C-alpha cells in the first residue's frame, strides 16, 4: 500500500538528514512560544536524543527556557549510555529535569499497530505489533532502576499494557517504592489489569483527546467487550491509580482546553454522541483539572513545588477566562488562556508581553 507502520518508518527516517543544533534550537524556541500562548507552564518531552538534551541544558543555564521541561531520553544506545553514565539531572530552579527514559511496547490503534490480546475485530488476521522485545524492555528497565531513572512506556493495546505491567512488576519486585514509572496512553486495558496500576504504583499517563478522536471507530477495531477498559479514566481513579494528563502533541494539538472538554464530556465539539461515549468514565471538572495540574507535577516528582497555588510553591500560574471547574462542561471550549506565568515571570499574555 505504500504505508510504513511503526518501526518500518525507520527505513525512511534513517536517510533523512537530521536538523543541526541551530535548527533544533530554533524549533525549540518556536515550540516554547507556541506552548506558553496556550497556557502551558511545563511540558514532558518524550524521547529526546542526547544532542537535544544538551541544547536544553544550554538554554536552561542561560535562563532562556520559557517553560519547564521534564525530559525523557530516547531509547537510543548512545543516548542511554551517556544518560546512564551521567545520571539523572534536576536543575536547582527546576526549569529542566532529565531523569526519565521513554520505551515503546506497541504501535497505534488507528493503524492496527496497538498490540491486543485477541485479534482485531475488523481485521482478524492481526493482533498488532510488539515493536520492542521483552528482553530489551527488561534490560533497559533494570538499568534505569539501578541508576535512578524513571521509565515511561508507550502502551496502547491491552496486550501491550499487560506486557509493561508485567515487566515493571518483574523489575521493581513486590515493593515498587517511589519510582513512579509510567505507562503512556494506557488506552485499552484489560479489566483484570486496571487495578494493577494502583497496586504497582504505576502512573497512567493519558491523553483525554485520544478518546474523542478514536471513539467513532474504536468499537469497530475492538468490539464491545474490549471497550470496558477503553480510556477508563474514572475506573483507574476508583482503583487507586494516579492520572497524569497531557496532549500527545504533535499527534494532537498541544492545547489543554480540548483535553479538559474531552475528559468531562467524552463528546465531540458538537455534543455528539448525546450524553457522551461510555459516559461512566467521564470526570468532573475538578478531577479533570487535577489530571492536567497535580497529576503531571506528581509524575515529575515536583508535587511539593508545582501543581497547586499555595504559599511557598513555584509561581507557575495559568489564568483562564473562566473557571473550568465552575462552568457547564459543554462550555469548556469557550475558555481560553489570558495570562501565563512561569517562575513568576510573564511568559505570555493576551495583551502581549
Secondary structure, DSSP 8 states (H G I E B T S, - for coil): -----GGGGHHHHTTS----HHHHHHHHHHHHHHHHTTT-SEEEEEEE-HHHHHHHHHHHHTT--SSEEEEEE-S-HHHHHHHHHH--EE-TTSSEEEEEEEEE-B--TTTT-S--SS-BTTBTT----B-S-HHHHHHHHHHHHHHT-EEEEEE-SHHHHHHHHHHHHHHH-S--TT---EEEE--B--HHHHHHHHHHT-EEEE-HHHHHHHTTTHHHHH-TGGGGGBS-HHHHHHTT--EEE---TTTS---SHHHHHHHHH-S-TT--STT-TTGGG---HHHHHHHHTHHHHHHTT-TTTSSS--TTS---EEEESS-TTSS-GGGGGG--EEEEEETTEEEEETT--
